[in-house]
Structures are given as C-alpha cells and as structure tokens.
Amino acid sequence: MASDLKPSLPYPNSSLSYWHRTTRSFPLLNSNDTAPVPEESAYVIIGAGLTGALTAFSLLEAGIKGSDILIIEAREVVSGSTGRNAGHCRPDGFRNFNGYAARHGKEQALKIANMEDRNFSLAKEFINKHHIACEFTTTKTFDVCFSDETAEDESKNLNEYIAAGGRADAVQVYEGEKAREATGFEGATAAYEWNAAFLHPVKLAHWVLETAAGRGVRLWTHCPVTSISAGEKGKWVLQTPRGSIASKKVIHCTNSHAGVLLPQISVGDLVPIRGQVHALVPSRAHSGHRRIEASLALRTSLRNFYAVIQTAGDGTIIFTVARSTGVTFDETSYDEEVAKEAQERFQTFFPPGVEASSLHGEGLDHAWTGLLAFTPDKVPYVGEIPELPGQYICAGFNGHGISNIFAVVSGLVKLIQGGTWEETSLPECFGYSAERLKSRV
Ligand SMILES: Cc1cc2nc3c(=O)[nH]c(=O)nc-3n(C[C@H](O)[C@H](O)[C@H](O)COP(=O)(O)OP(=O)(O)OC[C@H]3O[C@@H](n4cnc5c(N)ncnc54)[C@H](O)[C@@H]3O)c2cc1C
C-alpha cells in the first residue's frame, strides 16, 4: 500500500459505469445540486449509496418523519461502489469460513454465514414486496475451481463450516469430470453450486432513494461534507461548501472515504482497493437462448478470480477481474492492460465455437473502476462511535456489500433508535470500537 496515501473525499470526476450509463434519466440524480444546505436536520445520512439509501428507508419504516432525515452526497446519487460493482447478490459466508474463523472464532464465522443467508432473504423479500424493477434475478451460482489449490481451499472451507454446525444442504459439490459436466468448463477441477441472485444495483438504489424522497426525505447532491465539529446543545455541525448543518444524529455511510470525517480511521483501517469491471456485448454464442444463466466466480488462483453475470435487462455480460488493480481513491479511469486481460480471459472461458460472430458493436463496450473498502479483519464497522456520541458508522464491506447491507442496515437502525447489540442479530465482530482499530495487524 502507498504508505503516504491519506483518506480522500470522492473524486468529483469519477468515471461512469455501465450501471450509471443505463440510468441517466433518474430525476433525482442531481437533486438539490446548487441549493444551500438545510441549516438543521434531526438525522443526517452522509453518502447516497445503498447503505445510505436503505438507512433512510429503514428510519422511515421505524416511524421517523421524512422531513427529519437529510441525505447528503458528494457527487450524483449512487456514484460510489453501489454504482460500480459486479452486480452479484451472493451469500457465500461458507466459502470464507476458515478466514473468518481464524480472525473471529468459529461461532462468529457461523454467524457471518447465517447473516449472509438472512441478507439474501431480506433482499429478495424487499425487492419482491415492493415490485422493484431492478432486474433482480434469482439463479444458480457456481464457484468453479481451475486449480488444485482453489479446489482444496473451497473443500476445506466447506468441510470446516459443516463440522462447526453450518448448514450446507443447498450447496452441491462436483469434482473432476462431474464439475466439467455441471459447468461446461473444460479446465474445471471442482465446482460448488448454490442459490444466489444478480441485479442492476443502481436501479435498486434509485428506487429506494426515490421512495424515501417521496415520503419527505431531503436529498442534497454534489455537496461533500468536509468536516464535523461539536456544536451547541449536543449537536454536531457538518461543514459543506454550501453551508453548515446542525444535527444530533449523523450516520456515516461513506464507504472507503469514512476516514476523511473520522480521522481515527486511517487508510490502513479502511483500505481503498480498486477493482475493475467490464461490460461486454455478447456475440451470437452468448445471446438469446444461449445466454449465460448462472452467476459465476471462476477461480484461477487463491488471489484471483473472474466474476460473471449476464444482465437480465439487455443481456450485457458483466465481467469482473476480481483482484486489486491498485490502492487508491482514483476511480476516474481504468487500466487498459486489465481490460485486455478481461477480453482474453472471456474468450478462453467462453470460446465462441460454431456460433462465432464478430459484428460491429459486439465485444468490450465499456470498462470502469470502483473502490472496495477492505478492513484488516475482513468485516465491516457498524454502530455508534463511542467517542463521538450521536455519530454512527456503517462502512467497510470488503467488496461484499450487496450480500450484507440489508441485514446490517436493519441492525444499524435498531442501534440508532437506542436498541442493544443483541437486538441487531449481527455478529458481534462487526461492532465498531477504537480497540478494534488499535488491534489492527
Ligand atoms: C468493482 C467492485 C465490484 C463489486 N462487486 C460486488 C458484488 O458483486 N457483490 C457485492 O455484494 N458487493 C460488491 N461490491 C461491493 C459493494 O458494491 C459495496 O460493498 C457496496 O456498494 C457499498 O455500499 P455503500 O453504500 O456502503 O457505499 P457506496 O456505494 O460507495 O456509497 C458511499 C457514498 O458516500 C459518498 N461519500 C463519501 N464521502 C462523502 C462525504 N464526505 N460527503 C458526502 N458524500 C460522501 C460517496 O460519493 C458514495 O456515493 C463491489 C465493489 C466494487 C468496487
């Protein structure tokens, strides 16, 4: 990691993703982008990604008046990771069981896996209940192992998870020839199949923001919060380029940028890992009835995998090179070498065969980057910041937010309302504390 890297506000000139490019007509995209900020709000949510949007929605559901909630966003809405991700909603706590168990103990590791399952149910229920047009598609997902080390790692994780009491009846395991038959990949040495989903994450977040705004929540964009200080009568004062806001409850949903306003969180506590995603227009070999229906993690080594979905909307293939392409806050451009690798890998994994076509307009359409907020102990920071009463944090999803945020935000809102940690049903290791930052290894 670049040791001189300091926490940074989001870059105002960040690039647009495929998800952004397909939702430019959203009416609230640049809501209140020149107006002075309200002088006061009972609740201020900083960050209009999925975490901030769902926090506002859940506060409304808990009975808080919309006019008491202000969401303030540095750029256009959903301009951060929610708008830059790979589109998977994939509960896979069992897959990282050993890593979680080594850091937090087996009981916590089991809680994390259970929470991801619960998150999947919550996401599904929420989207179905509200008929949200976000291309949410439930599907089979496969982890496909292309090396002995990845197959061994996957098997060890699943076995330890089951031995600790984890439920894995929904996970199908295929080895050798069976893996090749189940997945169609020639080089597969093992495959793991379970239920997951994919979606258009920006359409989901836009729906939540629009619905919250329709119920009175105020939304300010292109207005970064630059500092927070203690004001009068137990209120915090948030500074922005368009005025200051006084509030008793401030909720930091700022992802990898949290350290700008919370200096106790250094870049080492919340590491901005840049990932790169590609939108490919499929040829005849992968369009129409030949589209790729499952979601995939193609695991070539322990440090590297390629994630694939094909969107339900227009059939674009979202191909993610799932490894760090840099530790930086810069998501303004993409790396051409990585884009070349993505295209070559796609061709290797999905050879076109007899249905080959090469029409103008097919192939790589777009590439973009986004920041995955990694924590040293691989779980998010959630809850009140004890040294700053009335301020809360919900950040650091380690590249896995869509598989956490529904469950985590429901717990966070209980805490904001004065509930206990037990009432959140979240793993205790998610709790924010100064000690947790100090114990960083
Ligand atoms: C390349 C990539 C692929 C990913 N793929 C997946 C996936 O397939 N499945 C999955 O589960 N997860 C995935 N993730 C992770 C997931 O996208 C995130 O965990 C999740 O979107 C985090 O949501 P959030 O609302 O907490 O953060 P964000 O969406 O980043 O929102 C934070 C917002 O806060 C704003 N902000 C920050 N600082 C300030 C400030 N001072 N003032 C005002 N506003 C501020 C930002 O502009 C931003 O809009 C991926 C992430 C990336 C980058």
Ligand as a Chemical Component Dictionary entry (heavy atoms), coordinates in Angstrom:
data_LIG
# 
_chem_comp.id                   LIG 
_chem_comp.type                 NON-POLYMER 
_chem_comp.pdbx_formal_charge   0 
_chem_comp.three_letter_code    LIG 
# 
loop_
_chem_comp_atom.comp_id 
_chem_comp_atom.atom_id 
_chem_comp_atom.alt_atom_id 
_chem_comp_atom.type_symbol 
_chem_comp_atom.charge 
_chem_comp_atom.model_Cartn_x 
_chem_comp_atom.model_Cartn_y 
_chem_comp_atom.model_Cartn_z 
_chem_comp_atom.pdbx_ordinal 
LIG C1  C1  C 0 -15.543 -3.294 -8.550 1  
LIG C2  C2  C 0 -16.479 -3.685 -7.449 2  
LIG C3  C3  C 0 -17.230 -4.856 -7.555 3  
LIG C4  C4  C 0 -18.085 -5.225 -6.512 4  
LIG N1  N1  N 0 -18.904 -6.302 -6.685 5  
LIG C5  C5  C 0 -19.779 -6.644 -5.717 6  
LIG C6  C6  C 0 -20.694 -7.700 -5.920 7  
LIG O1  O1  O 0 -20.779 -8.270 -6.997 8  
LIG N2  N2  N 0 -21.493 -8.067 -4.879 9  
LIG C7  C7  C 0 -21.424 -7.432 -3.670 10 
LIG O2  O2  O 0 -22.107 -7.853 -2.729 11 
LIG N3  N3  N 0 -20.626 -6.368 -3.484 12 
LIG C8  C8  C 0 -19.814 -5.946 -4.484 13 
LIG N4  N4  N 0 -19.011 -4.862 -4.319 14 
LIG C9  C9  C 0 -19.077 -4.118 -3.053 15 
LIG C10 C10 C 0 -20.344 -3.271 -2.961 16 
LIG O3  O3  O 0 -20.556 -2.582 -4.161 17 
LIG C11 C11 C 0 -20.176 -2.289 -1.801 18 
LIG O4  O4  O 0 -19.844 -3.003 -0.637 19 
LIG C12 C12 C 0 -21.450 -1.508 -1.539 20 
LIG O5  O5  O 0 -21.964 -0.960 -2.721 21 
LIG C13 C13 C 0 -21.175 -0.413 -0.529 22 
LIG O6  O6  O 0 -22.295 0.433  -0.493 23 
LIG P1  P1  P 0 -22.217 1.765  0.351  24 
LIG O7  O7  O 0 -23.498 2.455  0.185  25 
LIG O8  O8  O 0 -21.749 1.432  1.719  26 
LIG O9  O9  O 0 -21.029 2.586  -0.329 27 
LIG P2  P2  P 0 -21.057 3.459  -1.667 28 
LIG O10 O10 O 0 -21.968 2.908  -2.664 29 
LIG O11 O11 O 0 -19.630 3.637  -2.061 30 
LIG O12 O12 O 0 -21.654 4.839  -1.195 31 
LIG C14 C14 C 0 -20.924 5.754  -0.410 32 
LIG C15 C15 C 0 -21.302 7.145  -0.884 33 
LIG O13 O13 O 0 -20.779 8.094  0.023  34 
LIG C16 C16 C 0 -20.399 9.239  -0.705 35 
LIG N5  N5  N 0 -19.469 9.998  0.144  36 
LIG C17 C17 C 0 -18.273 9.586  0.630  37 
LIG N6  N6  N 0 -17.724 10.544 1.407  38 
LIG C18 C18 C 0 -18.600 11.572 1.440  39 
LIG C19 C19 C 0 -18.604 12.839 2.083  40 
LIG N7  N7  N 0 -17.602 13.249 2.871  41 
LIG N8  N8  N 0 -19.675 13.665 1.884  42 
LIG C20 C20 C 0 -20.732 13.262 1.117  43 
LIG N9  N9  N 0 -20.763 12.064 0.487  44 
LIG C21 C21 C 0 -19.716 11.230 0.647  45 
LIG C22 C22 C 0 -19.786 8.659  -1.965 46 
LIG O14 O14 O 0 -19.731 9.599  -3.015 47 
LIG C23 C23 C 0 -20.705 7.486  -2.250 48 
LIG O15 O15 O 0 -21.745 7.824  -3.138 49 
LIG C24 C24 C 0 -18.164 -4.436 -5.342 50 
LIG C25 C25 C 0 -17.436 -3.249 -5.249 51 
LIG C26 C26 C 0 -16.626 -2.859 -6.301 52 
LIG C27 C27 C 0 -15.882 -1.564 -6.205 53 
# 
loop_
_chem_comp_bond.comp_id 
_chem_comp_bond.atom_id_1 
_chem_comp_bond.atom_id_2 
_chem_comp_bond.value_order 
_chem_comp_bond.pdbx_ordinal 
LIG C1  C2  SING 1  
LIG C2  C3  SING 2  
LIG C2  C26 DOUB 3  
LIG C3  C4  DOUB 4  
LIG C4  N1  SING 5  
LIG C4  C24 SING 6  
LIG N1  C5  DOUB 7  
LIG C5  C6  SING 8  
LIG C5  C8  SING 9  
LIG C6  O1  DOUB 10 
LIG C6  N2  SING 11 
LIG N2  C7  SING 12 
LIG C7  O2  DOUB 13 
LIG C7  N3  SING 14 
LIG N3  C8  DOUB 15 
LIG C8  N4  SING 16 
LIG N4  C9  SING 17 
LIG N4  C24 SING 18 
LIG C9  C10 SING 19 
LIG C10 O3  SING 20 
LIG C10 C11 SING 21 
LIG C11 O4  SING 22 
LIG C11 C12 SING 23 
LIG C12 O5  SING 24 
LIG C12 C13 SING 25 
LIG C13 O6  SING 26 
LIG O6  P1  SING 27 
LIG P1  O7  DOUB 28 
LIG P1  O8  SING 29 
LIG P1  O9  SING 30 
LIG O9  P2  SING 31 
LIG P2  O10 DOUB 32 
LIG P2  O11 SING 33 
LIG P2  O12 SING 34 
LIG O12 C14 SING 35 
LIG C14 C15 SING 36 
LIG C15 O13 SING 37 
LIG C15 C23 SING 38 
LIG O13 C16 SING 39 
LIG C16 N5  SING 40 
LIG C16 C22 SING 41 
LIG N5  C17 SING 42 
LIG N5  C21 SING 43 
LIG C17 N6  DOUB 44 
LIG N6  C18 SING 45 
LIG C18 C19 SING 46 
LIG C18 C21 DOUB 47 
LIG C19 N7  SING 48 
LIG C19 N8  DOUB 49 
LIG N8  C20 SING 50 
LIG C20 N9  DOUB 51 
LIG N9  C21 SING 52 
LIG C22 O14 SING 53 
LIG C22 C23 SING 54 
LIG C23 O15 SING 55 
LIG C24 C25 DOUB 56 
LIG C25 C26 SING 57 
LIG C26 C27 SING 58 
# 
